[in-house]
Amino acid sequence: MKWWKLVGLAGLAGVVATGAVTVRAERQRRAYTPEEIRSRLHERVEQAREAAAES
């Protein structure tokens, strides 16, 4: 019965760790200003146009 407890605790620790990583990534994503997001999108569009022109 003890090994079931260990497996359960390991699973719980995995879920908590995954949640912490997800929350951290979300905070970093939301830290961008609208101007930064807009400029990044413009850069991506330009790169896509260049890649399409090369093909």
Buried (B, 14 or more C-beta within 10 A) or exposed (E): EEEEEEEEEEEEEEEEEEEEEEEEEEEEEEEEEEEEEEEEEEEEEEEEEEEEEEE
